[in-house]
Amino acid sequence: MKFMTKNMSVVLSPLSGEPSKLVEMLAVDRIVSLYKRNLGIDVSRHFGDVKEIGLYKCNESGLLFFYPMVPGDGKFYEDLQKNSWYYQGDKSEWRFALNYTKEKNILEIGCGIGRFSEYAKAADYRGLELNGNAARIARENGLNVNNQLSSDHARERGEYYDVVCSFQVLEHVTDVKSFVTDTIKLCRSGGLIVLSVPNDDGFVGLACDNYLNMPPHHLTRWSRKSLQYLADIFELEMIDLHEDEFDLIHSEWYARILVGYLLRTLINRPVAPLVSSGIAGRIIDKLGRFVCKKLAEGQGFGRLFPKGFSITAVYKKP
């Protein structure tokens, strides 16, 4: 949300509603270029006449968010789904969530093709998925998955579920407060809400050129502080907060992040830009691959690992 004062425009946080500070402005054509170069996807249609997007930080909640918010459409997610890595078959947050879903009546919002159902060990599993193709695949696999908005489902089955889960979805939605309100309405009194998002306190928050952490894919960036703030404003009890351990599959990526940070520190610019310049990016990439290889040979990476990709909060509804 944005409003005008006498001398300037003010962007409000989608979580706290408070004025937020601009962190960085990013040219849309840089985002479009990254998607085309890395995935062969043209995302320009999503931005329309928007030429620049700002990354803002809410000091009260700690939430980082992009404004204007430009979400992807169904075709965008169908294009991403063509990559085998997009709907993964195993996630550490799924294994963690099993502590709360076993033998429970659960709903997963944004369930994709329903792979979490294999981990949940639920007494009854239902899913909601707006990607029509993914929902169809889930149903073909025998799962009870509806192509339906959570707000519509809440009107049908309010306060029905023991546990409402959502993995890697909250960062995609434009109306954060409405989404969380829907999850609360769907959960019975005394039930649990499990929300998992990329951990901006981990290495993901340091990455440059991370186009999947930008619109039209990710619209918000979450941390321990912002997840706790969410509990406070919705009067939920946070009963658990789990940060993934670092996954070795990300070691080369993290090495490039680390090299970039060290090089920028030498020129007194330690904060990574959202998008790197071409020459600097290529230099960092090559040095990062070299450093990764040497550290792996000496088995020295373990001492340098940050937190992993995801952070998962478990809330109890009064």
Buried (B, 14 or more C-beta within 10 A) or exposed (E): EEEEEEEEEEBBBBBBBEBBEEBBEBEBEBBBBBBBEEBEBEBBEBBEEEEEBBBBBBEBBBBBBBBBBBBBEEEBBBBBBEEEEEBEEEBBBBEBBEEBBBEBBBBBBBBBBBBBBEBBEBEBBBBBBBBEBBBBBBBEEEBEBBBBBBBEBBEEEBEBBBBBBBBBBBBBBBEBBEBBBBBBBBBBEEBBBBBBBBBBBBBBBBBBBBBBBBBBBBBBBBBBBBBBBBBEBBEBEBEBBBBBEBBEEBBBBBBBBBBBBEBBEEEEEEEBBBBBEEEBBEBBBEBBBEBBEEBBEEEEBEEEBBBBBBBBBBBBBE
